[in-house]
Amino acid sequence: MVTGGEYDPLGTEVPEDSELTVTGYSEILEPEVWGLRIAVLTDQNQVIDMLGLVDRRSQTLSLASISCTQACYSEHADQIAEIQSSWKTGEN
């Protein structure tokens, strides 16, 4: 999240004094990539689901973020999980 004058590369625009609740966290350890997926619920009833993957060969970081209301996130949970688990890096 944005603190001070820092730049948020995911552009979530969550006010820095927001309360966040972690609703999901998983580490990704695969032969070609490693990373993590974290989902947070804001006090504005918004879910932000972020994924970061690092390609082991090139050390390139790829970021993906999905953000919507808690009701939307719950309604589309299966689709969101499918999208977030489908990302690949480089030629993988």
Secondary structure, DSSP 8 states (H G I E B T S, - for coil): ---TT---TT-----TT--EEEEEEEEEE-SSEEEEEEEEEETTSEEEEEEEEEETTT--EEEEEEEEEHHHHHHTHHHHHHHHHH---TT-
